[in-house]
C-alpha cells in the first residue's frame, strides 16, 4: 500500500492465525467504495510518508490497527 504525507486508514479483514493477527485488504479504498467497509473488521493505520522513510507498506510489514469487529478465527 503506498504511503501518503497524511495519516490514512485502510479497510481490512483481520484473521487470527497461528502466527498472530493478519490483515488482508478489502479491495478498493475510494470513498465511493463504501461496500468494502461491509466485510471489514479492522482499519490499518498507514504510517505517514516521511523523508528518508519507506514509500509503501509491504505485505508482511507490521502496522497498527483499529478493530471494528471480532477477528476471524482460522
N, C-alpha and C positions, 0 to 999 in steps of 0.2 A: 504494500500500500504506500503510495507516495505521501510524503510529509508536506505540510504547509507551514507558513510562518505564524499561524494561529492554531490554537488547540482545536482538534476535531474529534468527534466520536463516530465510530464505525459500528453499524448494527451487525451482531454476530449470533451464532448458535454456539453455546458453551456446553461441552461434553466432559464428564468425569471419565478419565482413562486411568489405567494402571500407573501411568507416568505423571498424573496430575491433571489439571484442567486444561482443555484445549479449545480454542475458539476457531470457528470457521465462518467466513463471510456469508451474509445472506444474499449477496449479489449487489446490483447497482445501488448506490447510496444517494442518488439525487433526491432532492426534496419531493419531486413528483413521484418517486418510487416508494410511497408510504406503505405499499403492500409488503415490502421487505421487512417492515417492523413487525408484521403479523407473526412471523415464525421466530423472531429474535427473542433470546432470553438474556442478552447481555449487550453492553456497549463498551467497546475497547477504546480507551483514550489514546489517541495517537500523539506521540511526543511532538513538540514544536520543532520545525526545521531550524537548526542553529548553524551558524558559520563554523565550518570545520567538522560538523557532525554528520550523521548518516542522512541520506536523502529519501530513504524509504524504510518501512518496517517490513522485514522479510519473514517468510514462513519459518517458524521455529523460534523467532525472537520473543522475548518476554515483554509484556505490557500490562499496564493497569487496566482493570475493567470494572464497570458498574453492573452488577447483576440486577435484572428486572424480572427475573423468574428463576425457577429451580434449574440447576444444571441437569442435562440428560445423563442418565447412567447407562454405560455400555455393559 
